[in-house]
Amino acid sequence: MDKFTNSAWFMRIVAFALAALLFISINFEMESDKKSLGLSTAPEISTETIENVPVEVYYDRENLVVSGVPETVDVTLKGAKSLLINAKNQRGFKVYVDLSDPEISMGNRTVTFKISDLNEKLVATIDPEYAEVNVQERVTKDFKVEAEYNTSLLEDGYTAGQPTVSPQTVKITGAKDAIEQISYVKANLEISKGLNETVNGKATVKALDRDLNKLDVTIEPASVAVSLKVSIPSKTVSIAPKQTGKAKDGIRIKSISVDPAEVTLFGSESNLEKISQLKLPVNISKIDGDTELELDLTKPESVQKMSLGKAKVKIRTEKVDVDQETEDPVDDEEVVQEPAEEDEPEEKPVEEDEPAAIESKTFNNVKIEPVGIQEGQDAKLESDATSITLQGEADELKNITKDDINLTVDLSNLDEGTHDVDVAVNAPAGLDWELGSKTISVSITPKDEET
């Protein structure tokens, strides 16, 4: 036994066994340490798809326009699960298209997506892999804006002028071929209900091609102020009292007067032309003596509205014998519109030379002419027509036509901007007149220079 233990081979075998035990012990301790730290010698490989990753495009933005690049892509990452979780949560990587080469040519081209700032131990796949893009020269041009609105929303009887826009021109920037396709630049005034009053609001500007397709361009400013003047034609007519019923025995109606004597009607011009007066029925069957009443005015069906809804009626009477009343009956239609303020004695003789009756005559849509506009300016009238009512003797009014009336607004010495200007009247002498609109709003702008 001693001989065996003292042999060289025995010592070699023991040394080898001790070395093996030491190696196994050390590796066991290292594995335990790694597991306690969450480390593994064989990491778990996994995949993760990150959707809607923004795409950046690098190119000369001052001189070029690039279209066709999608805003986002989907990125699938493959690698250690711990690295995937970190990449997904932090999103520190970027997906981009590089078109920064100064020698790049114009037109269509196919470009691949690239990724940067991604952990090198992760493998990325981008969906889609490439994009069809178009590179064009960047162009900026001024365009005049045309305002529009839904005309079907205009209520019956109302009229609208041309909508005004401020500013009148916008700058549109885009690809050269897109700018060349622009046929219309519209600002649509959004209206959700019936139009019966002036509207002021903001409208988004759109650039459209000849087929009214919206073009992908940048517009500055993107919205403009739009004003739409809405009005309704009017006509002033006399209120004509009409007797109804039969007067009581012993009562005679001497006169019936109305205050006010006129009412303004509003509606379409065609309907207003058919109305010369507004009849007011007055029931005299219950009248016992001089009476004042307040009666409702009945609006004609063809009229949209009236300036007033009631009128005061003054009735003057006299007592008569029943026999005298039957000899000299009063016609139901006979009405005196302008009675004297005080009853005059019955024995006072009637003067032979009575003053001529004063009548009125209304002309609608009389043209208003601007005068005195300064060189280098343009003028836009909010309304280029109004109504005028002439008053005078019947013989003088009979032969007067619209051509005998001249309405003007003096624009001399007016600065740029919006002004309310008095309307001047040139009408035949000897007549009184009243305008439907005494002032008109006028917008003074610089005259567009021809290029």
Summary of the structure (lengths in Angstrom):
residues: 451
radius of gyration: 46.4
end to end distance: 121.5
largest distance: 181.7
contacts: 1171
relative contact order: 0.08
helix: 15%
strand: 46%
